[in-house]
Amino acid sequence: MNVHTGRDNGGYEEVMGGYGIGQRNKEGEQMLQLCQLHNLRIWNTWFMKREEHLITFKSGDTATQIDYIVSRGEGVWVQNCKVIPGEECITQHWLLCADLVLKMMMMRLKKKRGEKRIKVWRLKNPDIQRNPGEIS
């Protein structure tokens, strides 16, 4: 199945960004409908790149985008998505990479930054004993 989602994201704004290549075909329309139905995102269409960093398949004069990184919209934060030009992972298919942060990692980062520590040793201070709201 050679899926071409194309550049236009009309009607599928929550599924794909506007940074694809070419025109959408019938299989591309079906994939977008499936993604919309299951709350999936096509991540490599969300990042503006030069065309050579969007092409995932090249054969002779034909260059197109037919490989995609797809996942649920929640629980994953994709920071970047690009193709490494000329780096074939399978014959004629170029390597597609994504930098992502998983929900568990985001929660750990938030926990390290955001939580205040309660300074229980300050309970010995008589002023704090009178006004415990100042303990943190």
N, C-alpha and C positions, 0 to 999 in steps of 0.2 A: 504494500500500500504506500504509494508516494503521495504524501500529504503536503499540499501547498496552502498555507494559511493566508499568504499574501501580506500586503502592507496595510490595507484598510481594515480597521477593527470595528467598523460600523455594526452596531447591534450586539457586539461582544466586548464592550469596553472593560468589563470586570474579568474577562478571561484572558485577553491578550492586549499588549501595548500596541502602539502604532509603528513598530520598527521591524517589519518583516521585509521580504523580497518578493517582487512579482505580483501575480494575480492569484486569488484563491480558486482552487478547483473543487469539484464535488466532494472528494475525500476530505479536503480541508474544511468544508462546511460541516460535514458529518463530525469531524473531530471537535470543532468549536461547539457544536450542539452537545456532544458528549461531555466536554469540559464544563459547559454551562450547567448541565443537568447535575453534575457531581461536584460542583464548586471547586474546579481545578483551574490552575493558571498555567499558561504557556510562558515560562519565564524568559526565554531568550528573545521574546518579542517586546520586552519592557525596557530594554537598554539601547540607547542610541549609539551605534557603532559605525565605523566605515564599512562599506559593503564587503570587503574581504574578511571582516570579522563576523559577518552574518552568514556567509556561504558555508554550508555543511557538506555539500556534495559537488564534485567537479569531475566531469568527464569530457575531454576534448574542449569544445567551445561552450559546452553547457555548464552553467554554474547556478546552483539553486540552494534553497534552504528546505531540507526535508527531515532533518533530525531536530528533536526538540527536548527540552527539559520541562517536564510537567509534574506538578505536585499540587496538593491542596493549598488553598490560599492562607489558611491559618496554621500556626505552628511552625512555619518556616519563614525566615527572612532572608531573601536572596539579595546579596549586596552587588553582585556583578555576574555577567554571563557573556562569554565570548568564545569565538572559534579561534584556534591557533592555526593560521594559514599554512598550508603545505605539510602539516603534521597529520599523516594518515593513520587512523587507528584500524580501519578496515579499508580495503582497496577502494579508492575514490571518495571515501568519507573522511572528512576532516574532524579533528578532535574538538569536541564541544565541552567547555568547562564552565563551572559555576562556583562562585564563592557564596556559601550560605551559612547561616547561623540557625541552629535548631532551637526550638522552644525551651528545652531544658537548659541550654547554654544561656539563653536570654534571661531566664529566671535566676540563674546563678549570678550573672552579671548585675542584675537589678538588686539582688539580695546583698551583694557586696557593697554596692554604692548607696542604696537607699535606706537600709534599716539603721535606726539609731540604737546605740547600746545604752542599756540602763546601768548607771553607775551606782551600784548598790553600796559601795564603800562610803558614798556621800551621805548615807542615812545616819552616820555617826555625828554629823554636823547638826547642832541644835537648830540653826536657822532652817535647814532642810526639813527637820522633824516637824517644825511649825507649818511649813509650806511645802508638802511633798511634790507639788507640781513642777518644781524646779530640779527634779532629780536627774533628768536626762541631759 
